[in-house]
Amino acid sequence: MICLIAGLKKYLKVDYDNLLCVDIICHGVPSPLVWKKYLKYQEQINNGKVISVDFRNKKDFGWKEYIETITLKNDNGIFKVNSEIFKYLFSQLKISRPSCYKCPYKDIKHPGDITIGDYWGIEKAAPGFNDNKGVSLVLINNHIYFKTYRYDYLVIILILI
Protein backbone atom coordinates (compact mmCIF):
# COMPACT_ATOMS: atom_id res chain seq x y z
CA MET A 1 0.00 0.00 0.00
CA ILE A 2 1.20 3.40 -0.92
CA CYS A 3 0.61 4.99 2.50
CA LEU A 4 2.97 2.47 4.13
CA ILE A 5 5.85 3.59 1.91
CA ALA A 6 5.07 7.23 2.71
CA GLY A 7 5.02 6.38 6.42
CA LEU A 8 8.33 4.51 6.19
CA LYS A 9 10.04 7.40 4.41
CA LYS A 10 8.68 9.89 6.93
CA TYR A 11 9.88 7.70 9.81
CA LEU A 12 13.38 7.24 8.35
CA LYS A 13 13.79 10.99 7.64
CA VAL A 14 16.73 10.15 5.35
CA ASP A 15 16.84 8.88 1.77
CA TYR A 16 19.03 5.77 1.61
CA ASP A 17 20.79 4.94 -1.67
CA ASN A 18 20.40 1.21 -1.03
CA LEU A 19 16.66 1.33 -0.19
CA LEU A 20 14.33 0.49 -3.06
CA CYS A 21 10.69 1.14 -2.15
CA VAL A 22 7.96 -0.62 -4.10
CA ASP A 23 4.39 0.43 -3.46
CA ILE A 24 1.23 -1.35 -4.52
CA ILE A 25 -1.73 0.43 -6.06
CA CYS A 26 -4.42 0.31 -3.43
CA HIS A 27 -8.21 0.47 -3.43
CA GLY A 28 -8.36 0.96 0.33
CA VAL A 29 -7.84 -1.19 3.41
CA PRO A 30 -10.87 -3.01 4.80
CA SER A 31 -11.53 -3.03 8.50
CA PRO A 32 -9.92 -6.07 10.19
CA LEU A 33 -12.98 -6.33 12.45
CA VAL A 34 -15.31 -6.58 9.45
CA TRP A 35 -13.03 -9.28 7.98
CA LYS A 36 -13.17 -11.34 11.18
CA LYS A 37 -16.95 -10.99 11.35
CA TYR A 38 -17.26 -11.97 7.69
CA LEU A 39 -15.24 -15.15 8.23
CA LYS A 40 -17.31 -16.02 11.29
CA TYR A 41 -20.49 -15.44 9.25
CA GLN A 42 -19.22 -17.77 6.50
CA GLU A 43 -18.38 -20.43 9.09
CA GLN A 44 -21.86 -20.19 10.62
CA ILE A 45 -23.85 -20.35 7.37
CA ASN A 46 -21.64 -23.11 5.94
CA ASN A 47 -21.20 -25.16 9.12
CA GLY A 48 -17.41 -25.35 8.86
CA LYS A 49 -14.10 -23.76 9.79
CA VAL A 50 -12.46 -21.46 7.20
CA ILE A 51 -9.04 -22.79 6.23
CA SER A 52 -8.27 -20.53 3.25
CA VAL A 53 -9.66 -17.73 1.10
CA ASP A 54 -8.87 -16.93 -2.52
CA PHE A 55 -9.97 -13.31 -2.95
CA ARG A 56 -10.03 -13.36 -6.72
CA ASN A 57 -10.34 -16.90 -8.00
CA LYS A 58 -8.95 -16.26 -11.48
CA LYS A 59 -8.54 -19.97 -12.20
CA ASP A 60 -12.27 -20.66 -12.19
CA PHE A 61 -13.75 -17.23 -12.95
CA GLY A 62 -11.11 -15.12 -14.71
CA TRP A 63 -9.71 -11.74 -13.79
CA LYS A 64 -12.78 -9.56 -14.26
CA GLU A 65 -15.29 -11.49 -12.14
CA TYR A 66 -13.68 -11.06 -8.72
CA ILE A 67 -15.39 -13.94 -6.94
CA GLU A 68 -13.90 -15.08 -3.66
CA THR A 69 -13.60 -18.80 -3.05
CA ILE A 70 -13.64 -19.86 0.60
CA THR A 71 -12.31 -23.28 1.58
CA LEU A 72 -13.84 -24.72 4.75
CA LYS A 73 -13.50 -27.91 6.74
CA ASN A 74 -16.00 -29.78 8.90
CA ASP A 75 -16.61 -33.39 10.02
CA ASN A 76 -17.67 -34.30 6.47
CA GLY A 77 -14.44 -33.06 4.90
CA ILE A 78 -13.09 -30.07 3.01
CA PHE A 79 -15.37 -28.07 0.71
CA LYS A 80 -15.44 -24.76 -1.14
CA VAL A 81 -18.04 -22.03 -1.44
CA ASN A 82 -18.03 -18.99 -3.70
CA SER A 83 -19.17 -15.61 -2.54
CA GLU A 84 -19.34 -12.01 -3.70
CA ILE A 85 -20.35 -10.48 -0.38
CA PHE A 86 -16.95 -9.19 0.71
CA LYS A 87 -16.18 -8.07 -2.85
CA TYR A 88 -19.36 -6.03 -2.90
CA LEU A 89 -18.64 -4.39 0.45
CA PHE A 90 -15.04 -3.68 -0.56
CA SER A 91 -15.67 -2.42 -4.09
CA GLN A 92 -18.54 -0.19 -2.96
CA LEU A 93 -16.24 1.37 -0.33
CA LYS A 94 -18.51 0.27 2.52
CA ILE A 95 -15.77 -1.16 4.78
CA SER A 96 -12.56 0.77 4.14
CA ARG A 97 -10.75 2.52 6.94
CA PRO A 98 -11.82 6.18 7.28
CA SER A 99 -8.36 7.44 6.27
CA CYS A 100 -8.67 5.67 2.90
CA TYR A 101 -11.58 7.90 1.86
CA LYS A 102 -9.31 10.94 1.92
CA CYS A 103 -6.07 9.27 0.83
CA PRO A 104 -3.54 11.79 -0.50
CA TYR A 105 -2.01 9.11 -2.77
CA LYS A 106 -5.00 8.63 -5.08
CA ASP A 107 -2.93 10.22 -7.78
CA ILE A 108 -0.31 9.32 -10.34
CA LYS A 109 2.43 10.62 -8.01
CA HIS A 110 3.52 7.91 -5.56
CA PRO A 111 6.20 7.88 -2.85
CA GLY A 112 7.66 4.51 -3.92
CA ASP A 113 10.50 4.18 -6.41
CA ILE A 114 8.41 1.61 -8.28
CA THR A 115 4.64 1.15 -8.22
CA ILE A 116 3.00 -2.17 -9.11
CA GLY A 117 -0.62 -3.16 -9.42
CA ASP A 118 -3.33 -4.65 -11.57
CA TYR A 119 -3.57 -2.92 -14.95
CA TRP A 120 -7.28 -2.16 -14.94
CA GLY A 121 -8.16 -0.63 -18.29
CA ILE A 122 -5.67 -2.66 -20.34
CA GLU A 123 -8.48 -3.33 -22.83
CA LYS A 124 -8.44 0.39 -23.71
CA ALA A 125 -4.64 0.67 -24.02
CA ALA A 126 -3.96 -2.68 -25.72
CA PRO A 127 -7.22 -4.59 -26.47
CA GLY A 128 -5.47 -7.72 -27.79
CA PHE A 129 -3.41 -8.06 -24.62
CA ASN A 130 -6.37 -8.73 -22.30
CA ASP A 131 -6.66 -12.50 -21.78
CA ASN A 132 -8.87 -12.32 -18.63
CA LYS A 133 -6.00 -13.81 -16.59
CA GLY A 134 -4.77 -10.45 -15.31
CA VAL A 135 -2.21 -7.94 -16.46
CA SER A 136 0.23 -6.23 -14.14
CA LEU A 137 1.30 -2.61 -14.27
CA VAL A 138 4.78 -1.40 -13.35
CA LEU A 139 5.51 2.31 -13.00
CA ILE A 140 9.03 3.62 -12.46
CA ASN A 141 8.62 6.73 -10.28
CA ASN A 142 12.26 7.55 -9.57
CA HIS A 143 14.44 8.94 -12.36
CA ILE A 144 17.46 7.06 -10.94
CA TYR A 145 15.74 3.70 -11.41
CA PHE A 146 14.30 4.78 -14.75
CA LYS A 147 17.84 5.30 -16.04
CA THR A 148 19.03 2.04 -14.46
CA TYR A 149 16.35 -0.28 -15.83
CA ARG A 150 16.37 -0.87 -19.55
CA TYR A 151 13.23 -1.90 -21.40
CA ASP A 152 14.10 -5.63 -21.36
CA TYR A 153 14.32 -5.54 -17.55
CA LEU A 154 10.82 -4.06 -17.40
CA VAL A 155 9.53 -6.92 -19.50
CA ILE A 156 11.11 -9.36 -17.05
CA ILE A 157 9.47 -7.55 -14.13
CA LEU A 158 6.09 -7.70 -15.88
CA ILE A 159 6.43 -11.43 -16.46
CA LEU A 160 7.48 -12.18 -12.88
CA ILE A 161 4.58 -10.35 -11.25
C-alpha positions as CSV (number, residue, x, y, z in Angstrom):
1,M,0.0,0.0,0.0
2,I,1.2,3.4,-0.9
3,C,0.6,5.0,2.5
4,L,3.0,2.5,4.1
5,I,5.9,3.6,1.9
6,A,5.1,7.2,2.7
7,G,5.0,6.4,6.4
8,L,8.3,4.5,6.2
9,K,10.0,7.4,4.4
10,K,8.7,9.9,6.9
11,Y,9.9,7.7,9.8
12,L,13.4,7.2,8.3
13,K,13.8,11.0,7.6
14,V,16.7,10.1,5.4
15,D,16.8,8.9,1.8
16,Y,19.0,5.8,1.6
17,D,20.8,4.9,-1.7
18,N,20.4,1.2,-1.0
19,L,16.7,1.3,-0.2
20,L,14.3,0.5,-3.1
21,C,10.7,1.1,-2.1
22,V,8.0,-0.6,-4.1
23,D,4.4,0.4,-3.5
24,I,1.2,-1.3,-4.5
25,I,-1.7,0.4,-6.1
26,C,-4.4,0.3,-3.4
27,H,-8.2,0.5,-3.4
28,G,-8.4,1.0,0.3
29,V,-7.8,-1.2,3.4
30,P,-10.9,-3.0,4.8
31,S,-11.5,-3.0,8.5
32,P,-9.9,-6.1,10.2
33,L,-13.0,-6.3,12.4
34,V,-15.3,-6.6,9.4
35,W,-13.0,-9.3,8.0
36,K,-13.2,-11.3,11.2
37,K,-17.0,-11.0,11.3
38,Y,-17.3,-12.0,7.7
39,L,-15.2,-15.2,8.2
40,K,-17.3,-16.0,11.3
41,Y,-20.5,-15.4,9.3
42,Q,-19.2,-17.8,6.5
43,E,-18.4,-20.4,9.1
44,Q,-21.9,-20.2,10.6
45,I,-23.8,-20.3,7.4
46,N,-21.6,-23.1,5.9
47,N,-21.2,-25.2,9.1
48,G,-17.4,-25.4,8.9
49,K,-14.1,-23.8,9.8
50,V,-12.5,-21.5,7.2
51,I,-9.0,-22.8,6.2
52,S,-8.3,-20.5,3.3
53,V,-9.7,-17.7,1.1
54,D,-8.9,-16.9,-2.5
55,F,-10.0,-13.3,-2.9
56,R,-10.0,-13.4,-6.7
57,N,-10.3,-16.9,-8.0
58,K,-8.9,-16.3,-11.5
59,K,-8.5,-20.0,-12.2
60,D,-12.3,-20.7,-12.2
61,F,-13.7,-17.2,-12.9
62,G,-11.1,-15.1,-14.7
63,W,-9.7,-11.7,-13.8
64,K,-12.8,-9.6,-14.3
65,E,-15.3,-11.5,-12.1
66,Y,-13.7,-11.1,-8.7
67,I,-15.4,-13.9,-6.9
68,E,-13.9,-15.1,-3.7
69,T,-13.6,-18.8,-3.0
70,I,-13.6,-19.9,0.6
71,T,-12.3,-23.3,1.6
72,L,-13.8,-24.7,4.7
73,K,-13.5,-27.9,6.7
74,N,-16.0,-29.8,8.9
75,D,-16.6,-33.4,10.0
76,N,-17.7,-34.3,6.5
77,G,-14.4,-33.1,4.9
78,I,-13.1,-30.1,3.0
79,F,-15.4,-28.1,0.7
80,K,-15.4,-24.8,-1.1
81,V,-18.0,-22.0,-1.4
82,N,-18.0,-19.0,-3.7
83,S,-19.2,-15.6,-2.5
84,E,-19.3,-12.0,-3.7
85,I,-20.4,-10.5,-0.4
86,F,-16.9,-9.2,0.7
87,K,-16.2,-8.1,-2.9
88,Y,-19.4,-6.0,-2.9
89,L,-18.6,-4.4,0.4
90,F,-15.0,-3.7,-0.6
91,S,-15.7,-2.4,-4.1
92,Q,-18.5,-0.2,-3.0
93,L,-16.2,1.4,-0.3
94,K,-18.5,0.3,2.5
95,I,-15.8,-1.2,4.8
96,S,-12.6,0.8,4.1
97,R,-10.8,2.5,6.9
98,P,-11.8,6.2,7.3
99,S,-8.4,7.4,6.3
100,C,-8.7,5.7,2.9
101,Y,-11.6,7.9,1.9
102,K,-9.3,10.9,1.9
103,C,-6.1,9.3,0.8
104,P,-3.5,11.8,-0.5
105,Y,-2.0,9.1,-2.8
106,K,-5.0,8.6,-5.1
107,D,-2.9,10.2,-7.8
108,I,-0.3,9.3,-10.3
109,K,2.4,10.6,-8.0
110,H,3.5,7.9,-5.6
111,P,6.2,7.9,-2.8
112,G,7.7,4.5,-3.9
113,D,10.5,4.2,-6.4
114,I,8.4,1.6,-8.3
115,T,4.6,1.2,-8.2
116,I,3.0,-2.2,-9.1
117,G,-0.6,-3.2,-9.4
118,D,-3.3,-4.7,-11.6
119,Y,-3.6,-2.9,-14.9
120,W,-7.3,-2.2,-14.9
121,G,-8.2,-0.6,-18.3
122,I,-5.7,-2.7,-20.3
123,E,-8.5,-3.3,-22.8
124,K,-8.4,0.4,-23.7
125,A,-4.6,0.7,-24.0
126,A,-4.0,-2.7,-25.7
127,P,-7.2,-4.6,-26.5
128,G,-5.5,-7.7,-27.8
129,F,-3.4,-8.1,-24.6
130,N,-6.4,-8.7,-22.3
131,D,-6.7,-12.5,-21.8
132,N,-8.9,-12.3,-18.6
133,K,-6.0,-13.8,-16.6
134,G,-4.8,-10.4,-15.3
135,V,-2.2,-7.9,-16.5
136,S,0.2,-6.2,-14.1
137,L,1.3,-2.6,-14.3
138,V,4.8,-1.4,-13.4
139,L,5.5,2.3,-13.0
140,I,9.0,3.6,-12.5
141,N,8.6,6.7,-10.3
142,N,12.3,7.6,-9.6
143,H,14.4,8.9,-12.4
144,I,17.5,7.1,-10.9
145,Y,15.7,3.7,-11.4
146,F,14.3,4.8,-14.7
147,K,17.8,5.3,-16.0
148,T,19.0,2.0,-14.5
149,Y,16.3,-0.3,-15.8
150,R,16.4,-0.9,-19.5
151,Y,13.2,-1.9,-21.4
152,D,14.1,-5.6,-21.4
153,Y,14.3,-5.5,-17.6
154,L,10.8,-4.1,-17.4
155,V,9.5,-6.9,-19.5
156,I,11.1,-9.4,-17.0
157,I,9.5,-7.5,-14.1
158,L,6.1,-7.7,-15.9
159,I,6.4,-11.4,-16.5
160,L,7.5,-12.2,-12.9
161,I,4.6,-10.3,-11.2
